Amino acid sequence: MIAPRRFLPSIASLRALEALDRLGSATAVAEELDLTQSAVSRQLQALEAQIGLPLIVRERKRMRLTPAATGYAADVREALQKITRASIKLTLNPKGGTLNLAILPTFGMRWLVPRLAEFAKLYPEVTINMSTRLKPFNFGAEPFDAAIHFGRGDWQGTESLLLKEEYVVPVCAPQVLQSVDITKPSDLLQLPLLHIETRPDAWRQWLARQGDGTAAAPALPAGTLYDQFSTITQAAIHGLGVALLPDYLVEQDLAAGRLQVAFGGPTQSLGAYYLVWPRETARQNALEVFRDWLATQAEDEDLLPR
């Protein structure tokens, strides 16, 4: 149902309000919108009349927004940006649409990108733009239609598709183990532990799941922190400590002898990799096409592309 006319002001009047909030003067608004100051004033007066509330404080020759109008302008700005993005998508790819996708750098490059050639052959009309993000995504603040992220699939206001469970294994350079005797999980606490920024509790969770009573609630020693798997892997290879890494990322390094399993074998993480999208955009055409195709790739049994 479309809202009553009163609550659907013209784009021109909304642009004038947003610009006044951002630029701070009617002169600057008029210059940006290529209007006269009188035209800007008329747009704002029309908006106030339609909304039925005062939005502008007029002091001599200056205008500023009321506190309530400032919040309204922020919402208007977000809506105008969304309209702009939708128009750009339509212009660039009128047949199939465009999907703006946030990806985790390592998983995206190792798991997703090698598979995209197949998608491009099947759906050449759909364009996928990708940007890497390590921090939790904010669909309201960033121009993404979907994201590939690690977690438990319970992000508020979203829907998700499970792509792959994760299994981690503690690894280090062979020389790191030469001076210690590792017979149980908690023995790893004798060594420097390397931590990944996006999984601050990974070591604690791993130790608690090993069935070693002394490791149920360990006091973890201080260790170095890394923001990406690529850097923490290199730190482990060069003997800086023990890293808890996804097994699919270290297969080659283990086979080549650059790394060695420090204890045990792969252990399932408490999280997994998901495709996540805002609930309100679930029926977007490009997203539907990509999501349906990606479901055919999820949790497949083939070896991960290298």
Residue frames as qw, qx, qy, qz and C-alpha x, y, z in Angstrom:
[[0.000, 0.887, 0.461, 0.000, 0.00, 0.00, 0.00],
 [0.396, 0.415, -0.012, 0.819, 1.34, 3.43, -1.02],
 [0.233, -0.420, -0.491, 0.727, 1.37, 6.06, 1.72],
 [0.176, 0.877, 0.426, -0.137, -1.04, 9.04, 1.50],
 [0.491, 0.709, 0.088, 0.498, 0.10, 11.91, -0.74],
 [0.286, -0.933, 0.112, -0.186, 0.88, 14.07, 2.28],
 [0.696, -0.574, 0.404, 0.147, 3.70, 11.72, 3.30],
 [0.764, 0.190, 0.401, 0.469, 5.25, 11.51, -0.17],
 [0.015, 0.868, -0.060, -0.493, 6.85, 14.91, -0.77],
 [0.696, 0.711, -0.102, 0.012, 8.45, 15.76, -4.08],
 [0.855, -0.006, -0.034, 0.518, 12.05, 14.74, -4.71],
 [0.313, 0.636, -0.024, 0.705, 12.91, 18.40, -5.37],
 [0.412, -0.779, 0.084, -0.466, 11.74, 19.56, -1.94],
 [0.909, -0.399, 0.041, 0.108, 13.45, 16.65, -0.19],
 [0.742, 0.282, -0.037, 0.606, 16.71, 17.39, -2.01],
 [0.032, 0.754, -0.079, 0.651, 16.50, 21.01, -0.86],
 [0.684, -0.678, 0.089, -0.253, 16.01, 19.94, 2.77],
 [0.940, -0.141, 0.032, 0.308, 18.83, 17.39, 2.65],
 [0.573, 0.480, -0.039, 0.663, 21.21, 19.89, 1.04],
 [0.204, -0.810, 0.098, -0.541, 20.39, 22.59, 3.60],
 [0.834, -0.542, 0.095, -0.036, 21.18, 20.16, 6.42],
 [0.888, 0.026, 0.097, 0.449, 24.45, 19.15, 4.79],
 [0.490, 0.471, 0.076, 0.730, 25.63, 22.53, 3.46],
 [0.361, -0.466, -0.452, 0.670, 24.25, 24.89, 6.09],
 [0.069, 0.480, 0.030, -0.874, 23.14, 27.79, 3.90],
 [0.613, 0.626, 0.416, -0.243, 20.51, 28.53, 1.27],
 [0.265, 0.817, -0.381, -0.343, 23.19, 30.08, -0.95],
 [0.153, -0.400, 0.890, 0.160, 25.18, 26.85, -1.04],
 [0.538, 0.296, 0.770, -0.171, 22.00, 24.84, -1.64],
 [0.516, 0.769, 0.121, -0.357, 21.01, 27.04, -4.55],
 [0.151, 0.714, -0.616, -0.296, 24.46, 26.69, -6.10],
 [0.300, -0.191, 0.933, 0.047, 24.54, 22.89, -5.74],
 [0.467, 0.433, 0.759, -0.136, 21.01, 22.38, -7.09],
 [0.196, 0.114, 0.484, 0.845, 21.38, 25.06, -9.79],
 [0.116, -0.762, -0.620, -0.147, 18.40, 27.03, -8.47],
 [0.005, 0.629, -0.122, 0.767, 17.81, 30.55, -7.24],
 [0.072, 0.037, -0.739, 0.669, 17.62, 31.14, -3.49],
 [0.536, 0.037, 0.124, -0.834, 13.96, 32.06, -3.95],
 [0.756, 0.090, -0.531, -0.371, 13.29, 28.70, -5.60],
 [0.419, 0.083, -0.822, 0.377, 15.02, 26.90, -2.74],
 [0.194, -0.011, 0.508, -0.839, 12.92, 28.83, -0.22],
 [0.678, 0.062, -0.147, -0.717, 9.70, 27.93, -2.11],
 [0.665, 0.092, -0.737, -0.081, 10.66, 24.23, -2.14],
 [0.243, 0.017, -0.776, 0.582, 11.19, 24.26, 1.62],
 [0.387, 0.034, 0.274, -0.880, 7.95, 26.18, 2.25],
 [0.727, 0.070, -0.419, -0.539, 6.04, 23.67, 0.13],
 [0.544, 0.054, -0.817, 0.185, 7.55, 20.81, 2.12],
 [0.026, 0.008, 0.631, -0.776, 6.56, 22.41, 5.44],
 [0.564, 0.063, 0.008, -0.823, 3.02, 22.96, 4.16],
 [0.729, 0.082, -0.597, -0.324, 2.72, 19.36, 2.98],
 [0.455, 0.016, -0.803, 0.384, 4.16, 17.82, 6.15],
 [0.452, -0.741, -0.356, -0.346, 2.20, 20.21, 8.36],
 [0.696, -0.602, -0.123, 0.372, 5.13, 20.98, 10.66],
 [0.102, 0.957, -0.268, -0.047, 7.73, 23.77, 10.84],
 [0.943, 0.065, 0.025, 0.326, 11.05, 22.43, 9.53],
 [0.530, 0.423, -0.046, 0.733, 13.06, 25.61, 9.09],
 [0.340, -0.765, -0.259, 0.482, 14.13, 28.29, 11.56],
 [0.439, 0.670, 0.205, 0.563, 14.42, 31.57, 9.66],
 [0.448, -0.712, -0.138, 0.523, 16.68, 34.17, 11.24],
 [0.056, 0.739, -0.238, -0.628, 17.06, 37.33, 9.17],
 [0.595, 0.571, -0.407, -0.392, 18.63, 36.06, 5.95],
 [0.082, 0.359, -0.928, 0.055, 19.73, 32.70, 7.35],
 [0.857, -0.123, -0.160, -0.474, 17.90, 29.39, 7.50],
 [0.052, 0.353, -0.914, 0.193, 18.60, 26.34, 9.62],
 [0.590, -0.218, -0.716, -0.303, 16.75, 23.12, 10.33],
 [0.642, -0.543, 0.214, -0.497, 14.82, 22.45, 13.51],
 [0.293, -0.414, 0.850, -0.138, 16.15, 19.56, 15.64],
 [0.736, 0.231, 0.586, -0.248, 13.31, 17.33, 14.42],
 [0.661, 0.720, -0.070, -0.201, 14.00, 18.27, 10.81],
 [0.032, 0.698, -0.713, -0.059, 17.68, 17.36, 11.22],
 [0.498, -0.109, 0.853, -0.112, 16.74, 13.77, 12.04],
 [0.697, 0.558, 0.368, -0.257, 14.24, 13.76, 9.18],
 [0.387, 0.814, -0.369, -0.226, 16.93, 15.02, 6.79],
 [0.217, -0.470, 0.854, 0.048, 19.22, 12.11, 7.75],
 [0.612, 0.227, 0.746, -0.136, 16.47, 9.63, 6.86],
 [0.571, 0.769, 0.093, -0.272, 15.78, 11.50, 3.64],
 [0.093, 0.747, -0.620, -0.221, 19.48, 11.38, 2.74],
 [0.396, -0.185, 0.899, 0.021, 19.56, 7.61, 3.15],
 [0.623, 0.501, 0.565, -0.203, 16.41, 7.24, 1.03],
 [0.426, 0.843, -0.162, -0.287, 17.79, 9.47, -1.72],
 [0.087, -0.586, 0.787, 0.175, 21.02, 7.49, -1.78],
 [0.531, 0.092, 0.840, -0.066, 19.04, 4.26, -2.10],
 [0.596, 0.708, 0.288, -0.246, 17.06, 5.68, -5.01],
 [0.213, 0.820, -0.458, -0.268, 20.29, 6.81, -6.65],
 [0.288, -0.356, 0.883, 0.102, 21.86, 3.36, -6.29],
 [0.609, 0.357, 0.693, -0.146, 18.76, 1.71, -7.72],
 [0.499, 0.820, 0.027, -0.277, 18.82, 4.06, -10.71],
 [0.026, 0.704, -0.673, -0.225, 22.52, 3.38, -11.32],
 [0.476, -0.080, 0.876, 0.002, 21.89, -0.37, -11.22],
 [0.618, 0.584, 0.488, -0.199, 19.06, -0.07, -13.72],
 [0.348, 0.867, -0.225, -0.277, 21.13, 2.09, -16.04],
 [0.103, -0.600, 0.777, 0.163, 24.20, -0.15, -15.96],
 [0.014, 0.047, -0.987, -0.150, 22.37, -3.43, -16.39],
 [0.539, 0.019, 0.043, -0.841, 18.70, -3.01, -17.35],
 [0.727, 0.048, -0.585, -0.357, 18.19, -6.69, -18.20],
 [0.747, -0.133, -0.633, 0.155, 19.62, -8.55, -15.24],
 [0.492, -0.853, -0.028, -0.173, 20.56, -6.12, -12.52],
 [0.388, 0.556, -0.555, 0.481, 23.61, -5.61, -10.35],
 [0.791, -0.545, -0.278, 0.030, 24.48, -7.18, -7.00],
 [0.102, 0.748, -0.462, 0.466, 26.79, -5.32, -4.61],
 [0.913, -0.262, -0.313, 0.016, 28.37, -8.01, -2.45],
 [0.214, -0.787, 0.520, -0.254, 30.58, -7.70, 0.65],
 [0.932, 0.064, -0.353, 0.045, 32.96, -10.63, 1.09],
 [0.661, -0.668, 0.300, 0.165, 35.49, -11.83, 3.61],
 [0.253, 0.776, -0.504, -0.282, 38.85, -11.52, 1.82],
 [0.154, -0.372, 0.912, 0.084, 40.29, -15.00, 2.33],
 [0.497, 0.273, 0.805, -0.177, 37.10, -17.05, 2.04],
 [0.514, 0.737, 0.135, -0.418, 35.86, -14.89, -0.81],
 [0.263, 0.711, -0.573, -0.312, 39.05, -15.28, -2.82],
 [0.114, -0.299, 0.947, 0.027, 39.59, -18.97, -2.06],
 [0.340, 0.279, 0.878, -0.188, 36.01, -20.27, -2.15],
 [0.425, 0.703, 0.398, -0.409, 33.77, -17.85, -4.04],
 [0.207, 0.741, -0.334, -0.545, 35.84, -16.24, -6.78],
 [0.108, -0.260, 0.891, 0.357, 36.99, -19.51, -8.43],
 [0.299, 0.396, 0.865, -0.076, 33.32, -20.50, -8.78],
 [0.253, 0.673, 0.201, -0.666, 32.14, -17.23, -10.34],
 [0.068, 0.304, -0.683, -0.660, 33.25, -18.16, -13.85],
 [0.024, 0.302, 0.943, 0.135, 30.42, -20.70, -13.91],
 [0.101, 0.686, 0.534, -0.484, 27.93, -18.11, -12.69],
 [0.086, 0.585, -0.241, -0.770, 29.06, -15.63, -15.35],
 [0.042, 0.066, -0.849, -0.523, 28.49, -18.23, -18.08],
 [0.018, -0.466, -0.884, 0.034, 25.04, -19.12, -16.81],
 [0.042, -0.873, -0.455, 0.169, 23.88, -15.57, -16.01],
 [0.497, 0.152, 0.130, 0.845, 25.85, -13.05, -18.09],
 [0.086, -0.726, -0.334, -0.595, 23.07, -10.50, -17.56],
 [0.594, -0.787, -0.166, 0.007, 23.85, -10.21, -13.82],
 [0.400, 0.631, -0.381, 0.544, 26.78, -8.08, -12.69],
 [0.743, -0.584, -0.275, 0.176, 28.39, -8.77, -9.30],
 [0.190, 0.766, -0.323, 0.522, 30.44, -6.02, -7.68],
 [0.821, -0.370, -0.379, 0.214, 32.54, -7.20, -4.72],
 [0.016, 0.771, -0.369, 0.519, 34.21, -5.37, -1.84],
 [0.624, -0.063, -0.702, 0.337, 36.09, -6.96, 1.05],
 [0.403, -0.674, 0.137, -0.604, 34.93, -6.33, 4.60],
 [0.420, 0.105, -0.820, 0.375, 36.33, -7.78, 7.83],
 [0.176, 0.008, 0.549, -0.817, 34.04, -6.03, 10.28],
 [0.256, 0.475, 0.822, -0.182, 30.36, -6.92, 10.78],
 [0.123, 0.318, 0.514, 0.787, 28.31, -5.45, 7.96],
 [0.152, 0.496, 0.464, -0.718, 25.69, -2.71, 8.26],
 [0.312, 0.437, 0.706, 0.460, 23.27, -2.86, 5.36],
 [0.003, 0.908, 0.406, -0.102, 21.68, 0.42, 6.46],
 [0.224, -0.863, 0.175, 0.418, 24.94, 2.35, 6.35],
 [0.221, -0.430, 0.690, 0.539, 26.76, 0.72, 3.42],
 [0.612, 0.409, -0.192, -0.649, 25.58, 0.15, -0.16],
 [0.008, 0.212, -0.969, -0.127, 25.56, -3.67, -0.07],
 [0.721, -0.062, -0.304, -0.619, 22.77, -5.92, -1.25],
 [0.962, -0.226, -0.144, -0.051, 24.24, -9.00, 0.44],
 [0.077, -0.764, 0.620, -0.161, 27.35, -10.18, 2.27],
 [0.873, 0.015, -0.481, 0.083, 29.32, -13.37, 2.76],
 [0.196, -0.690, 0.452, -0.530, 30.20, -13.50, 6.43],
 [0.496, 0.036, -0.834, 0.238, 31.20, -15.83, 9.25],
 [0.344, -0.265, 0.427, -0.793, 28.94, -16.39, 12.23],
 [0.238, 0.124, 0.926, -0.264, 25.90, -18.34, 13.35],
 [0.049, -0.339, -0.728, -0.594, 23.38, -17.07, 10.81],
 [0.228, -0.683, -0.661, 0.211, 21.42, -15.09, 13.41],
 [0.204, -0.022, 0.013, 0.979, 22.00, -11.50, 12.30],
 [0.192, 0.568, 0.575, -0.557, 19.01, -9.31, 13.16],
 [0.407, 0.699, 0.067, -0.584, 16.77, -8.20, 10.30],
 [0.242, 0.527, -0.690, -0.433, 18.39, -10.55, 7.78],
 [0.968, 0.097, 0.141, -0.185, 17.92, -13.89, 6.07],
 [0.125, -0.679, 0.701, 0.178, 20.82, -16.21, 5.31],
 [0.932, 0.264, -0.206, -0.140, 22.00, -19.24, 3.35],
 [0.691, -0.540, 0.456, 0.153, 24.54, -21.62, 4.88],
 [0.564, 0.703, -0.405, -0.153, 27.50, -21.98, 2.51],
 [0.722, 0.266, -0.593, 0.238, 30.09, -23.99, 4.40],
 [0.745, -0.665, -0.040, 0.040, 30.84, -25.24, 7.89],
 [0.276, 0.788, -0.485, 0.260, 34.33, -24.49, 9.14],
 [0.924, -0.317, -0.113, 0.180, 36.85, -26.85, 10.73],
 [0.059, 0.906, -0.373, 0.192, 39.95, -25.44, 12.37],
 [0.934, -0.073, -0.195, 0.291, 43.29, -27.02, 13.27],
 [0.348, -0.890, 0.218, 0.196, 46.19, -25.67, 15.40],
 [0.845, 0.394, 0.023, 0.360, 49.31, -25.35, 13.26],
 [0.271, -0.895, 0.262, 0.238, 52.83, -23.97, 13.58],
 [0.479, 0.683, -0.551, -0.022, 56.25, -24.18, 11.98],
 [0.902, -0.055, -0.418, 0.094, 57.97, -27.54, 12.73],
 [0.452, 0.300, -0.502, 0.673, 60.76, -25.88, 14.73],
 [0.394, -0.517, 0.160, -0.743, 58.26, -24.43, 17.22],
 [0.901, -0.305, -0.079, -0.300, 57.51, -27.94, 18.55],
 [0.702, 0.347, -0.545, 0.299, 61.11, -29.03, 18.98],
 [0.150, 0.341, -0.608, 0.701, 61.49, -27.73, 22.53],
 [0.540, -0.156, 0.380, -0.734, 58.12, -28.80, 23.97],
 [0.026, -0.072, -0.995, -0.059, 56.24, -32.03, 24.56],
 [0.511, -0.009, -0.037, -0.859, 52.60, -31.71, 23.49],
 [0.074, -0.073, -0.994, 0.034, 50.52, -34.57, 24.88],
 [0.036, 0.652, 0.732, -0.195, 47.21, -32.79, 25.58],
 [0.221, 0.801, 0.354, 0.428, 45.46, -29.65, 24.27],
 [0.322, -0.945, -0.050, 0.029, 46.37, -27.43, 27.22],
 [0.731, -0.287, 0.219, 0.578, 50.07, -28.10, 26.57],
 [0.438, 0.596, 0.309, 0.598, 49.77, -25.62, 23.70],
 [0.239, -0.957, -0.139, -0.085, 49.53, -22.87, 26.34],
 [0.683, -0.471, 0.188, 0.526, 53.30, -23.21, 26.73],
 [0.482, 0.181, 0.443, 0.734, 53.66, -21.72, 23.24],
 [0.117, 0.306, 0.003, -0.945, 52.85, -18.25, 21.86],
 [0.374, 0.531, 0.760, -0.019, 49.31, -18.28, 20.56],
 [0.052, -0.028, 0.357, 0.932, 48.47, -16.27, 17.45],
 [0.257, 0.542, 0.665, -0.445, 45.01, -14.70, 17.34],
 [0.154, 0.377, 0.566, 0.716, 42.79, -13.54, 14.47],
 [0.091, -0.010, 0.224, -0.970, 41.03, -10.23, 15.13],
 [0.565, -0.120, -0.316, -0.753, 37.62, -11.37, 13.88],
 [0.821, -0.246, -0.501, -0.123, 37.62, -14.49, 16.13],
 [0.074, -0.670, 0.513, -0.531, 38.84, -13.26, 19.56],
 [0.700, -0.333, 0.485, -0.405, 37.40, -16.31, 21.37],
 [0.810, 0.342, -0.420, -0.225, 38.53, -18.95, 18.87],
 [0.364, 0.362, -0.797, 0.319, 41.32, -20.40, 21.03],
 [0.351, -0.165, 0.636, -0.667, 39.21, -20.49, 24.16],
 [0.823, 0.161, 0.057, -0.542, 36.39, -22.23, 22.31],
 [0.714, 0.381, -0.584, -0.066, 38.76, -24.74, 20.73],
 [0.141, 0.324, -0.815, 0.459, 40.39, -25.64, 24.05],
 [0.528, -0.065, 0.493, -0.689, 37.01, -26.00, 25.76],
 [0.855, 0.245, -0.070, -0.452, 35.86, -28.46, 23.08],
 [0.449, 0.492, -0.746, 0.001, 38.87, -30.78, 23.29],
 [0.879, -0.316, -0.323, -0.156, 37.68, -32.71, 26.35],
 [0.558, 0.175, -0.507, 0.633, 40.79, -31.79, 28.35],
 [0.437, -0.749, -0.490, 0.095, 39.57, -30.97, 31.83],
 [0.471, -0.473, -0.079, 0.740, 42.42, -28.58, 32.53],
 [0.169, 0.035, 0.377, 0.910, 41.50, -26.58, 29.44],
 [0.016, 0.664, 0.746, 0.039, 37.81, -26.07, 30.19],
 [0.022, -0.981, -0.186, -0.055, 38.32, -22.43, 31.16],
 [0.758, -0.023, -0.053, 0.650, 41.97, -21.65, 30.49],
 [0.120, -0.900, 0.027, 0.417, 43.74, -18.41, 31.24],
 [0.775, 0.538, 0.144, 0.300, 45.12, -17.78, 27.79],
 [0.538, -0.390, 0.105, 0.740, 48.63, -16.34, 27.52],
 [0.230, 0.807, -0.031, -0.543, 49.03, -13.06, 25.71],
 [0.645, 0.127, 0.598, 0.458, 49.64, -13.39, 22.01],
 [0.041, -0.253, 0.320, 0.912, 49.93, -11.35, 18.85],
 [0.474, 0.575, 0.535, -0.398, 46.82, -10.27, 16.96],
 [0.183, -0.084, 0.643, 0.739, 46.31, -10.35, 13.17],
 [0.455, 0.379, 0.185, -0.784, 43.52, -8.92, 11.04],
 [0.750, 0.402, -0.280, -0.445, 43.61, -11.42, 8.15],
 [0.957, -0.114, 0.265, 0.011, 44.23, -15.12, 7.66],
 [0.736, 0.595, -0.142, 0.289, 46.90, -14.40, 5.06],
 [0.079, 0.762, -0.453, 0.456, 49.08, -12.56, 7.59],
 [0.683, -0.483, 0.451, -0.310, 48.51, -14.93, 10.50],
 [0.980, 0.178, 0.075, 0.051, 49.39, -17.87, 8.23],
 [0.564, 0.649, -0.309, 0.406, 52.70, -16.26, 7.32],
 [0.298, -0.705, 0.463, -0.447, 53.37, -15.55, 11.00],
 [0.903, -0.232, 0.321, -0.164, 52.87, -19.23, 11.78],
 [0.881, 0.424, -0.069, 0.201, 55.09, -20.31, 8.89],
 [0.364, 0.685, -0.371, 0.511, 57.89, -18.08, 10.16],
 [0.608, -0.079, -0.671, 0.417, 57.78, -19.57, 13.64],
 [0.111, -0.417, 0.227, -0.873, 56.07, -16.81, 15.61],
 [0.426, -0.090, 0.644, -0.629, 53.67, -19.19, 17.36],
 [0.164, 0.245, 0.951, 0.090, 50.68, -21.50, 16.97],
 [0.351, 0.108, -0.140, -0.919, 47.72, -20.39, 14.87],
 [0.442, 0.303, 0.806, -0.252, 44.22, -21.85, 14.82],
 [0.209, 0.367, -0.426, -0.800, 43.35, -21.90, 11.12],
 [0.826, 0.293, 0.140, -0.461, 40.63, -23.31, 8.85],
 [0.727, -0.176, 0.623, 0.226, 41.82, -26.66, 7.52],
 [0.683, 0.614, 0.353, 0.179, 41.11, -25.80, 3.88],
 [0.145, 0.975, -0.169, 0.026, 43.50, -22.82, 4.09],
 [0.300, -0.732, 0.612, 0.029, 46.53, -24.77, 5.34],
 [0.957, 0.133, 0.256, -0.031, 46.35, -27.99, 3.30],
 [0.690, 0.655, -0.170, 0.257, 49.10, -26.91, 0.92],
 [0.033, -0.780, 0.502, -0.372, 51.36, -25.60, 3.67],
 [0.769, -0.357, 0.485, -0.214, 50.95, -28.83, 5.65],
 [0.938, 0.308, 0.146, 0.069, 51.67, -30.96, 2.58],
 [0.531, 0.729, -0.253, 0.352, 54.78, -28.89, 1.79],
 [0.742, -0.212, -0.403, 0.493, 56.08, -29.13, 5.37],
 [0.122, 0.507, -0.116, 0.845, 55.96, -25.39, 5.98],
 [0.517, -0.421, 0.267, -0.696, 53.44, -26.02, 8.76],
 [0.338, 0.007, -0.933, 0.123, 52.78, -28.91, 11.11],
 [0.595, -0.584, -0.370, -0.410, 49.66, -29.84, 13.10],
 [0.030, -0.540, 0.585, -0.605, 50.45, -28.93, 16.70],
 [0.260, -0.020, 0.867, -0.424, 47.87, -31.24, 18.24],
 [0.510, 0.382, 0.667, -0.386, 44.90, -33.39, 17.22],
 [0.285, 0.281, 0.708, 0.582, 42.93, -32.83, 14.07],
 [0.133, -0.326, -0.281, -0.893, 40.26, -30.56, 12.59],
 [0.034, -0.413, -0.751, 0.514, 37.60, -29.36, 15.06],
 [0.075, 0.677, 0.578, 0.449, 34.31, -27.84, 13.95],
 [0.090, 0.137, -0.197, 0.966, 34.04, -24.12, 14.67],
 [0.121, 0.485, 0.692, -0.521, 31.05, -22.65, 16.46],
 [0.362, 0.653, 0.031, -0.665, 30.34, -20.55, 13.37],
 [0.634, 0.271, 0.638, 0.342, 30.05, -21.10, 9.63],
 [0.086, -0.179, 0.344, 0.918, 30.12, -19.13, 6.39],
 [0.310, 0.625, 0.683, -0.216, 26.81, -17.66, 5.22],
 [0.099, 0.343, 0.379, 0.854, 25.38, -15.54, 2.45],
 [0.088, -0.557, -0.602, 0.566, 23.39, -12.86, 4.29],
 [0.061, 0.364, 0.397, 0.841, 20.92, -10.29, 2.93],
 [0.247, 0.030, 0.367, -0.896, 18.40, -7.77, 4.37],
 [0.306, 0.346, 0.869, -0.179, 14.98, -9.29, 4.78],
 [0.366, 0.705, 0.268, -0.546, 13.29, -6.42, 2.94],
 [0.332, 0.654, -0.468, -0.493, 15.34, -6.96, -0.26],
 [0.571, -0.137, 0.809, 0.014, 14.94, -10.73, -0.43],
 [0.665, 0.532, 0.523, -0.030, 13.01, -10.52, -3.73],
 [0.116, 0.798, -0.341, -0.483, 15.53, -8.37, -5.59],
 [0.880, 0.438, -0.079, -0.166, 16.05, -9.99, -8.99],
 [0.469, 0.630, -0.586, 0.198, 19.86, -10.14, -9.08],
 [0.311, -0.441, 0.714, -0.446, 19.98, -11.35, -5.47],
 [0.865, 0.054, 0.326, -0.378, 17.45, -14.10, -6.16],
 [0.816, 0.509, -0.272, -0.034, 19.41, -15.35, -9.16],
 [0.257, 0.606, -0.670, 0.343, 22.73, -15.31, -7.31],
 [0.508, -0.339, 0.613, -0.501, 21.26, -16.88, -4.16],
 [0.928, 0.159, 0.151, -0.301, 19.60, -19.72, -6.08],
 [0.729, 0.533, -0.411, 0.125, 22.83, -20.48, -7.92],
 [0.023, 0.594, -0.668, 0.446, 24.94, -20.24, -4.79],
 [0.774, -0.236, 0.392, -0.438, 22.67, -22.77, -3.08],
 [0.951, 0.284, -0.117, -0.046, 23.90, -25.32, -5.64],
 [0.503, 0.570, -0.507, 0.407, 27.48, -24.64, -4.53],
 [0.431, -0.641, 0.380, -0.509, 26.88, -24.72, -0.79],
 [0.655, -0.378, 0.621, -0.208, 28.53, -27.50, 1.23],
 [0.842, 0.421, -0.277, -0.192, 29.59, -29.35, -1.92],
 [0.903, -0.338, 0.240, 0.115, 31.92, -32.31, -1.65],
 [0.754, 0.543, -0.070, 0.362, 34.52, -31.34, -4.24],
 [0.635, -0.257, -0.138, 0.715, 37.98, -30.13, -3.28],
 [0.000, 0.909, 0.154, -0.388, 38.17, -26.41, -2.80],
 [0.636, 0.705, 0.025, 0.311, 39.67, -24.59, -5.79],
 [0.651, -0.480, 0.025, 0.588, 43.25, -23.48, -5.31]]
